[in-house]
Amino acid sequence: MSGLIMIMVDGISADHFSRKRHLLPNLDRMARLGVQVDGVTPEVCGTSCPGRTSIIAGVSPAEHGVYGNHILDGDRFRWANPYDVQVETLPALAKQQGLDVACLGYGMVRPEDCTLYQGPWWVDELLMRGKDQEPTPADQDWLRASGLHDPDGRISALFESAAAEPAVQPNHTPEHKLQMGMLADHQLLDLAAALAASDRAPDLMLLEIAITDYFLHKYGPDHPLTDWSLRCADAQIGTLMTRLEQAGVLERYNFAILSDHGHAPMPDALYVDRLLGDEVLWSSEGGVLLVRPTSPEQARYVTEKLSAEGIQPWSNDHLPAERREQLLTFVVPEGSAMSFEASRADTRGIYGPSKYQSNHGMRPGSRADERFCIFYGNRVPQQLIAHGKTIQVAPTLAAILNVVTPWQAPPLFQPKECD
């Protein structure tokens, strides 16, 4: 059977990959010899949790339920987590059909849906961001998804034999967080290589290179340090492939390399709390704003205040049915480089600088929010696809693995038969 390694490289748009491709020899080679999709559509809230979920869910956020990094939970918005996903994902279906599934640092996967599981290194940051707020029961769900699930000791044995090592914890060393995050990503790919070379090599491995998104936020898409992070990601993927080749297992695996969302400079911010007041419950997703009005009167007030600033109402089709009557969606004006944010102590008024040099979650339809996507391996033809839909990604992964799914969307391409 032909296996699959899926690696999500955080925040890399199709255009960003095109501009920087000459710096990325490993990804360039895979794109030339395999399938390159020149832009996969993002979700309406083109941010991390919806993007990661859609990659493995085969349906839109309206069905899988993760419509933003933050979702409504009673009278508050909180971080989405893997237990908010309302459909069976590719890892769950693959495991049910007898495949050996390893999730090594990829977010929005439940440990019990995998044979082996190592949680993302960034989970503790989500919990730390909310440390001054009242804890929610959902925090326990992220704690469940943050650790090691290794029932047969396969990962522990690799650590003991020094074939791999536990990943560092970047959030515990904030002064070196970017460098430590880069190391943590590399260590998780090293773990994948060690598992692939072991006596029980997984059929499906899901990984991510998360630190690229952090560099994009801090420095913007065209800064040399951001280039460095992306070049390191390319080198890490190349190292993984070299280690698989040295172990004689490279031909066993196909590869899917893609992103969860795009990124673009958004230097301006609208401070929502100052415009709407402290009584209005809202959540920002870059250039998309979700508001939970408490009454028809408050809904009219919010709409009037935002419309006066040129902010436009948007359809709620991207939301699960039970949320469409509860929430209002607004987007920044067309062509705007602005995001919705909470005010900062060093600013005045309702407008000011963004806390980020670059951000995700642009106005729906923005080209900058389309993701790069590459497939490579013995089941992958050589092909350039101009455009793909998000809901086609998981069916393509399933087709490569011969996993039967309930999804209606067709795969992006038909995999080749194994020799």
C-alpha positions in Angstrom: 0.0 0.0 0.0 1.1 3.5 -0.8 1.3 5.8 2.3 0.8 9.6 2.6 2.6 12.3 4.5 0.7 15.6 4.8 2.5 18.7 5.9 0.7 22.0 6.4 3.0 25.0 6.1 1.3 27.7 8.0 0.2 31.0 6.3 1.7 30.6 2.8 -0.5 31.9 0.1 -0.4 30.8 -3.5 1.1 34.1 -4.6 3.7 34.1 -1.8 4.8 30.6 -2.9 5.0 31.8 -6.5 7.2 34.9 -5.5 9.5 32.9 -3.3 9.6 29.7 -5.2 13.1 30.3 -6.6 14.4 30.1 -2.9 12.7 26.8 -2.3 14.4 24.0 -4.2 12.6 21.1 -2.5 9.1 22.5 -2.9 9.9 23.7 -6.4 11.0 20.2 -7.4 7.9 18.6 -5.9 5.6 21.1 -7.7 7.3 20.6 -11.0 7.2 16.8 -10.9 3.8 16.4 -9.2 0.6 18.3 -9.0 0.6 22.0 -8.2 -2.7 23.7 -7.5 -2.3 27.4 -8.2 -4.6 28.6 -5.5 -7.0 26.7 -3.1 -9.9 28.8 -1.9 -10.0 29.7 1.8 -12.9 29.8 4.1 -14.8 33.0 4.6 -12.9 33.3 7.9 -9.6 32.4 6.4 -7.8 31.7 9.6 -6.0 28.8 11.3 -8.6 26.6 12.9 -11.1 26.6 10.0 -8.3 26.1 7.5 -6.7 23.2 9.4 -10.2 21.6 9.9 -11.2 21.9 6.2 -8.0 20.2 5.1 -9.1 17.0 6.8 -12.9 17.3 6.8 -14.0 17.3 3.2 -16.9 19.7 3.9 -17.2 23.4 4.5 -17.3 25.1 7.9 -21.1 25.4 7.6 -21.0 21.6 8.0 -17.9 20.8 10.1 -18.7 23.6 12.5 -15.3 25.3 12.9 -16.2 28.7 11.3 -13.5 30.8 13.0 -10.5 30.6 15.3 -13.0 31.7 17.9 -16.5 30.2 18.0 -19.6 31.1 20.0 -20.0 29.2 23.2 -23.0 30.4 25.2 -22.4 34.1 26.0 -18.8 34.2 24.9 -16.4 33.5 22.0 -13.7 31.0 22.8 -10.9 29.2 20.9 -12.2 26.4 18.7 -10.7 22.9 19.4 -10.7 19.4 17.8 -13.8 18.4 19.8 -15.8 21.1 18.1 -15.5 19.4 14.7 -19.0 18.0 13.9 -18.0 15.5 11.2 -15.7 12.5 10.9 -12.3 13.6 9.5 -9.8 11.8 7.3 -7.7 10.5 10.2 -10.8 9.0 11.9 -12.0 7.4 8.7 -8.6 6.1 7.8 -8.2 4.5 11.3 -11.6 2.9 11.1 -10.6 1.3 7.8 -7.5 -0.3 9.3 -4.8 2.3 8.5 -2.1 3.2 11.0 -2.5 6.9 11.5 0.1 9.2 13.2 -0.7 12.9 14.0 2.5 14.6 14.9 1.8 18.2 15.8 -1.0 18.9 13.4 -3.8 20.9 15.0 -7.6 20.1 15.0 -7.2 16.3 15.2 -8.5 14.3 18.1 -6.0 11.9 19.7 -8.5 9.0 19.7 -8.8 9.3 15.9 -5.2 8.3 15.5 -3.0 5.3 16.4 -0.2 7.7 17.5 -0.6 11.3 18.5 1.7 14.1 19.5 -0.1 17.4 20.2 0.9 20.7 18.6 3.6 22.7 20.3 1.5 25.9 20.2 -1.5 24.7 22.2 -0.2 26.1 25.5 -0.2 29.5 23.9 -3.9 29.4 23.3 -4.4 28.6 27.0 -2.0 31.3 28.1 -3.7 33.9 26.0 -6.9 33.3 28.1 -5.1 33.1 31.4 -6.8 36.3 32.7 -10.2 35.2 31.7 -12.5 32.8 33.4 -11.6 29.3 32.2 -14.1 27.5 30.0 -14.9 23.8 30.0 -13.5 23.7 26.4 -10.0 24.5 27.8 -10.0 20.8 28.9 -10.5 19.7 25.3 -7.3 21.5 24.2 -5.5 20.0 27.2 -6.6 16.5 26.0 -5.3 17.4 22.5 -2.0 18.8 23.7 -0.1 15.8 24.9 1.3 12.4 23.8 -1.0 9.4 22.9 1.3 6.5 22.5 -0.5 3.4 23.7 2.1 0.9 22.4 5.2 2.9 23.3 6.3 3.3 19.7 7.2 7.0 20.1 8.7 6.5 23.5 10.9 3.8 22.1 12.2 6.2 19.5 13.0 8.7 22.2 14.8 6.1 24.3 16.9 4.9 21.3 17.7 8.5 20.3 16.2 7.9 16.9 14.1 11.0 17.7 13.7 13.5 20.5 10.8 15.2 22.3 10.0 18.6 20.8 11.1 21.7 22.7 8.4 24.0 24.2 8.8 27.4 22.4 6.2 29.2 24.6 8.3 28.6 27.7 11.2 30.7 26.3 9.5 33.8 24.8 12.7 35.6 24.2 13.7 32.8 21.7 10.2 31.7 20.7 10.7 32.1 16.9 13.9 30.1 16.9 12.6 27.5 19.3 9.4 27.1 17.2 11.5 26.5 14.2 13.3 23.8 16.1 10.1 22.2 17.4 8.8 22.0 13.8 12.0 20.3 12.8 11.9 17.8 15.7 8.4 16.7 14.7 9.5 16.1 11.2 12.4 14.1 12.5 10.0 12.0 14.5 8.0 11.4 11.3 11.2 10.2 9.6 12.1 7.9 12.5 8.6 6.4 12.5 8.7 5.9 8.7 12.0 4.0 9.1 10.7 1.8 12.0 9.3 -1.7 11.8 5.8 -0.3 12.0 5.7 2.6 9.6 2.4 4.6 9.7 0.2 4.7 6.6 -0.8 8.3 7.1 1.2 11.0 8.9 -0.1 14.5 9.5 2.3 17.3 10.4 2.6 21.0 10.2 5.3 23.6 10.1 3.7 26.3 12.2 6.4 28.9 12.7 6.1 30.5 9.3 2.9 32.1 10.4 4.6 33.7 13.4 7.3 35.2 11.2 4.6 36.5 8.8 2.7 38.2 11.6 5.8 39.8 13.1 7.7 40.8 10.1 5.4 40.7 7.1 5.7 38.7 3.9 8.7 40.4 2.3 11.1 40.7 5.2 14.3 38.7 5.0 13.6 37.0 8.3 10.3 35.7 6.9 12.2 34.5 3.9 14.5 32.7 6.3 11.6 30.9 8.0 10.2 29.7 4.7 13.6 28.6 3.4 14.0 26.7 6.7 10.7 25.0 6.1 11.8 24.0 2.6 15.0 22.6 4.0 13.2 20.7 6.8 11.0 19.0 4.1 14.1 18.2 2.1 15.8 16.7 5.2 12.7 14.6 5.8 12.8 13.3 2.3 16.5 12.6 2.5 16.1 10.6 5.7 13.3 8.6 4.1 15.5 7.9 1.1 18.4 6.8 3.3 16.1 4.4 5.1 14.9 3.0 1.8 11.2 4.0 2.4 10.9 7.2 0.3 9.0 5.4 -2.5 6.5 4.2 0.0 5.1 7.7 0.6 3.2 10.3 -1.3 3.3 13.9 -0.1 0.8 16.6 0.3 2.2 20.1 1.1 -0.2 22.9 1.5 -1.3 25.8 3.7 -4.3 26.6 5.9 -4.7 30.2 4.8 -2.9 33.1 3.1 -1.3 36.2 4.5 -1.1 39.9 3.4 0.0 43.2 4.9 -2.8 44.7 6.9 -1.2 47.7 8.6 -4.4 49.4 9.8 -6.9 48.4 12.5 -10.4 49.3 13.4 -10.7 49.1 17.2 -14.1 47.4 17.5 -14.5 47.8 21.3 -14.1 51.6 21.0 -16.6 51.8 18.1 -19.3 49.5 19.4 -18.7 49.8 23.2 -18.1 47.2 25.9 -21.7 45.8 25.8 -21.4 44.3 22.4 -20.0 40.7 22.1 -17.8 40.2 19.1 -14.9 38.2 17.6 -12.5 39.4 15.0 -11.0 37.1 12.3 -8.7 39.6 10.4 -10.9 41.4 8.0 -14.0 39.5 9.0 -16.1 40.5 12.1 -18.6 38.3 13.9 -21.0 40.0 16.3 -23.5 38.4 18.7 -26.3 40.9 19.2 -28.4 40.5 22.3 -31.6 42.1 20.8 -32.9 43.4 17.5 -32.2 46.9 18.7 -28.6 46.1 19.4 -28.3 44.4 15.9 -29.6 47.7 14.3 -27.2 49.7 16.4 -24.2 47.6 15.5 -25.1 47.6 11.8 -25.6 51.4 11.7 -22.3 52.1 13.6 -20.3 49.8 11.3 -22.0 50.9 8.1 -21.1 54.5 8.9 -17.5 53.4 8.8 -17.9 51.7 5.4 -18.0 48.2 6.9 -20.2 45.9 4.9 -22.7 43.2 6.1 -22.0 39.7 4.7 -24.0 36.6 4.1 -24.1 34.0 6.9 -23.9 31.0 4.6 -20.5 30.1 5.9 -21.9 29.5 9.4 -23.6 26.3 10.7 -27.4 26.5 10.5 -27.8 27.0 14.3 -25.6 30.1 14.3 -27.0 31.9 11.3 -29.8 33.6 13.4 -27.5 34.3 16.3 -24.6 36.0 14.6 -24.0 38.9 12.3 -21.0 38.9 9.8 -19.3 42.0 8.6 -16.3 42.5 6.3 -13.9 45.3 5.5 -14.5 47.4 2.4 -13.2 46.0 -0.9 -9.5 46.9 -1.4 -9.1 47.7 2.3 -5.9 46.6 4.2 -7.5 46.8 7.6 -8.3 44.2 10.3 -10.8 44.3 13.2 -9.0 44.3 16.5 -9.3 45.2 20.2 -7.9 48.6 21.2 -4.4 49.0 22.6 -3.4 51.2 25.5 -0.9 53.2 23.4 -3.6 54.3 20.9 -6.5 56.8 20.8 -9.6 56.8 18.7 -11.3 54.0 16.7 -8.5 53.6 14.1 -4.8 52.9 14.6 -2.0 50.6 13.7 -2.5 46.9 13.6 -0.7 44.7 16.1 0.6 42.7 13.2 2.7 43.5 10.1 0.7 40.9 8.2 -2.5 39.1 8.9 -4.9 36.4 7.6 -8.6 36.4 7.3 -8.8 39.0 4.5 -12.1 40.1 2.9 -13.7 37.0 1.2 -12.6 36.6 -2.4 -9.1 38.1 -1.9 -6.5 36.4 -4.0 -4.0 36.9 -1.2 -6.1 34.5 0.9 -5.8 31.6 -1.5 -3.3 28.9 -0.4 -0.5 27.0 -2.1 -0.9 23.3 -2.6 1.4 20.6 -3.9 1.1 16.8 -4.2 4.1 14.6 -5.0 4.8 10.8 -5.1 4.2 7.6 -7.0 0.4 8.0 -7.1 0.6 11.6 -8.2 0.6 12.6 -11.9 2.5 15.6 -13.3 -0.1 18.3 -13.6 -0.8 22.0 -13.1 -4.3 22.8 -11.8 -5.3 26.4 -12.0 -7.7 26.5 -9.1 -9.1 24.1 -6.5 -11.8 24.3 -3.8 -11.0 23.7 -0.2 -13.6 20.9 0.1 -11.6 18.9 -2.6 -8.4 18.6 -0.6 -9.5 15.9 1.9 -11.1 13.8 -0.9 -7.8 13.9 -2.8 -5.9 12.8 0.3 -8.4 10.0 0.8 -8.2 8.9 -2.9 -4.4 8.6 -2.6 -4.9 6.3 0.5 -7.9 4.4 -1.0 -9.9 5.5 2.0 -13.7 5.4 1.5 -15.4 8.6 2.6 -19.0 10.1 2.6 -17.9 13.4 1.0 -19.6 14.6 -2.2 -16.8 16.8 -3.5 -14.5 15.2 -6.1 -10.8 14.9 -5.6 -8.6 17.5 -7.4 -7.1 14.7 -9.6 -7.3 11.0 -10.0 -4.3 9.2 -8.4 -2.3 6.8 -10.5 -2.5 3.1 -9.8 0.4 1.7 -7.8 3.0 -0.3 -9.7 
